[in-house]
């Protein structure tokens, strides 16, 4: 009981400035977890070929060499509501799975070579449908940020697979089946089982 009380008290106190200075000076990967959203340099080329540079607010990011950066506030918020379809942790880890072959392209390494045909057919069909719905201003189950590119699409559907499996299976059954094969789990069956056991 005393331990819980001390942890609650510590959790509600601000992080000591001295400790923060020590972390910044001595821990190389300290900045992989930010207290909240953060600014990061951004550079992209728009469809007209114009290069845009500046800072961009982020909740997380995945680096090609394996590091994942997350906003702690968003990790906590997403963990509190595990059925809203948004989870920065799942999203960034999906990017890491995607880039195992060296590129962020929405096509992670699949277990069998023969799986790529079905994967590409289903995911491209769903990716295009999301993009079309976004252009028409239609409401969608999947976060429309997934229409940005195939890499973001894979990250967004991963969030939905783990957070909204029932809705994903009902509205996008082929997509659900591809993710079920990829992740080697049936998130809907697991959710339903845990609900039965809770009764």
Secondary structure, 3 states (H helix, E strand, C coil): CHHHHHHHHHHHCCCCHHHHHHHHHHCCCHHHEECCCEEEEEEEECCCCCEEEEEEEECEEECCCCCEEEEHHHHHHHHHCCCCCCCHHHHHHHHHHHHHHCCCCCCCCCCCCCHHHHHHHHHHHHHHHHHHHHHHCCCCCCCHHHHCCHHHHHHHHHHHHHHCHHHHHHHCHHHHHHHHHHHCCCHHHHHHHHHHHHC
